[in-house]
Amino acid sequence: MSSGTGSEARGELLDLSREECLRLLAEHSFGRLAVSMHEGAPVIRPVNYAFDVPTQSVVFRTGRGSKFHALVQAADAAFEIDGVDEDARTGWSVIIRGVTAEVTKASEIRRLDALGLQTWTPGSSGHWMHIRARTVSGRRIVRRAAPRQ
């Protein structure tokens, strides 16, 4: 309930620069992958990942199965990460869009293996996938003290 003093904090939505978005991608390791197959609803899956700076790509490992095939068939994918502080009512999100592809070149696979990414899911995850960050956007909600009246 408002006290009527005009001193409540107000939310402000800020756009993040590409550099800030890429920094956040590099600092975190969990996100959500969204791909659309044909005319159906998008498939959204949580994945742990690494951000590969040299290729400006989100990389992750997967096994054969529906997610793998959906990724290979998809022309476009979106990947989202976020951070939230519910008590402060603040947060941020970063979304990249790009084309998904399986990494098949042996030298690239060796380089990615050296990143040390361990999948969280059980079973075989022998296939590296990447989403090159064609478009990157991000937003942050910050709280500003309302001016005193």
C-alpha angles and dihedrals in degrees: 000000000000118000092208093235094116091231098114117123115251127212121241124192114219128188113230122226119244089250092054091047092051090047091053091047090052093048097052135057109194129072147135126267120207124190131167122218117203110309097331130108117283119271110230120192134171114238137176111229149166126230110233105210098193092058097029087233139136106231129193140159127245141171128230113282141088096316092049093049092045089053095048092049096044118097092196135028136179126213125195135190127177147172126210136189102193095185093054092038090229134122148138139225136195124199127189127189125199148121119293121224138166114247106234105158108108095221091052092048090052090049092049092045087058089062088075096225110169118196117233095213123086122246134039117334100173099144123087115211129186138194111202109217101243093160125019127187136165143176136198128200111212130179120234124189110250114243115264115250 
